[in-house]
Amino acid sequence: EGFLSDDASKALMHGPTYMGNALACAAANASLDLFEQEPRIAQAARIEWALRRGLEPAREIPGVRDVRIKGAIGVIELEKLNKDELRRRFIEKGVWIRPFGNIVYTTPPLTMTDDELKIVTSAMVDVVRA
């Protein structure tokens, strides 16, 4: 009853999240199978190490508030940023990184190579420095 209404403000706007889409469930089950068959946890640990090494130099850049890494997620938090300018510079570097709020972040796929990670982290540091 809490969501039954013609009033949009009472609607639960998470239908795609909670409705058990058959294709999404099949993809999720296949992903879980890969976690059992392939070294996903080791891949995440390798990516975390590469992000720590690659993003650490950003700590010394003026305007950087923090650098955070948790698993396969790397973040450079800035005091302020121009999203459009940063996006343009990332594209020029050949990477797709979308600034969000006051952060520049990456969540690389677990299958990303060390060379590819170096390209991403170098681009993040270079663009933030510029």
N, C-alpha and C positions, 0 to 999 in steps of 0.2 A: 504494500500500500504506500510505502514511503516514496516510491518512484512512479506510481501510477497516476499520471496527470497529463493534460495537454500543455501544461506550463513547462517551458523549456528549463526553467531554473530548478525544477524538481527531477530532471532527467539524470540518470547515471550515465555519464558520457564515456564510459569505458567498455562499451559493447565489444569492440574488436579485441580488447585485452582479456576479457573474461568469458567470451562465448564459446571457447573450445573449437576454434576453426580447425577443421580436419586436416587441411594442408599444413597449418602451423604445428599441429600436434605431431604429424608425421615427420616434419623437419626436426622438431625437438627430439623425438625418439631416435632419429638417425644421428643427431649430434651426440646424444648420450651414448649411443653405440660406439661412436668414434672415441669418446673419452675412455672407454674400456679397451679399445684396440690400439690406440695411438698415445704417445707420451705427452698429452695435453698439459698436465701439471708441470712437467719439466720444461715444456716450451714456454709456459707463462713465467716460470722462474728465470729462464734465459732472457726473456724480453724485459723483465723487471730489472735485471742486472744491466742490460744494454741501455735502458732508459735512465737508470741512475748515472751511469758513466757518461752518457751522451748529453743529458740535460743539466748536469751539475754546473758546467761553466756559466749557465744563465744566472746563477745566484749572485754573480759579481756585476751584473749589468744594472746600471741605474734605472730605476723605475720598476724593477722586478721585486715584488713583495715576497714571493715564496716559490719554491720548486717542490712539488710533491709527486711521489711515485708510490703506487699501491698495486702490486701484481703487474698486470699488463696495461696499466693506465698511467700516463705521464702528464703532468700539469705544470705549466708556468703561469703563475698568477701575477698580474700586472697592476700597477696603481691606476693606470688609465690606458685605453687603447682606442685606435681607430679601426673598427672591424673591416670596413671596406678596403682600407689601405693594406691591412695585414693579409686579407684574402688575396688581393691582387699580387702581393709579393710572394705569397706561398705558391700561387699558380705559376708565377715566373720561375720559381725554383723547381717546378715539376711535381709538387705534392698538393694533396687536397687536405687542408687543415682548416677547420671552421672555428674561429674564435667564438666564445660563448660568454656573455657577461663580461667579466674582466679576466677571463682565463683563455689560454691557448692550450689545447689538450689533444692527446692522441690515445686511441685505443686500438693498437695494431692487431691484425689477425694473428692467431697463435702460430701460423705457418710462415710468418714473415721471416726472411733471412736476415742474418746479421748485417750484410751490406745494405739491404733495404732499410733496416732500422737506423743505420748510420745516416742515410740520406734524410730520413724523417727528422731525427734529432738534430742534425746539423742545420737543416732548414729552419727548425723551430728556434734554435739559438741565434742563427744569423739574422732572421727576420726580426726577432725581438730586439736584437742589438741595434739593427738599422733603424 
